[in-house]
Amino acid sequence: MLKLYPAYMRLFIWRGRSLYFGPSVHLNVHAYATVVLHVGIYRPFRIKIANGAWQSCRCAIVPAGTQHELDFEGGIHGKIFIERDSSDFLYFKRRFTCPEQSLSFFQDFELIDKLRWIYELDPDKSVIENCLDSLLQCDGDLNLVVDPRVQAAINLICNEPDCNFSQEYLAERADLSSSRFLHLFKEHTDVPYRRFRTWKRLFLALENLNAIDNMTIAALNAGFSDATHFSHCFRDNFGINPAYVFRGINRFEA
């Protein structure tokens, strides 16, 4: 007999991590600008990298910048984004030992049980945060150290998202050549500067959208030229049209 389970969308955003739940069928080719942990909450799902074969798994870690497709065939999709410029990234690497540059398949019953508990019980955001802290074993011992020149560029991107700072401008501020700046930036973020900037703008637009419920204004305030530009970038990063997500989302806290 086919097991029935609740089907609703949830999205929670913190400084260093984000958590999403929802029913999903197929996510087209896309690539995130940070590492992501995919989990089939009730059953396995399928994943395909580039032109490779479809593979079935219960948990998968996809490195930043890796193009892939997902097919949950109507199952419940859980995923945790871990921001590369936060200490959560260090805890994540310690908790889930995996190669940084290649896909990793595994089964982790503690992870599955905790995410299923959050999904079904739908507790307060603070409770969810504590649960994820426990899962990632965040004990306060690890602190991310980013080259101050890269950190200054990241701060500028986040504080002034509507400004299209050129790589030449940022390199000059860091007293570096453009090529050296871009190399250093990718070394500390795992993705090129422009992709990182777009990623930060996407999440800022999501936070804006949660506050004002107007996609065009949210997109403009986050630095996108218009709603169409935002939608294109959203599909490129998440494999789906944002309208589908935000029409069906039941709970969103940023």
Summary of the structure (lengths in Angstrom):
residues: 254
radius of gyration: 18.1
end to end distance: 38.0
largest distance: 64.9
contacts: 768
relative contact order: 0.16
helix: 43%
strand: 21%
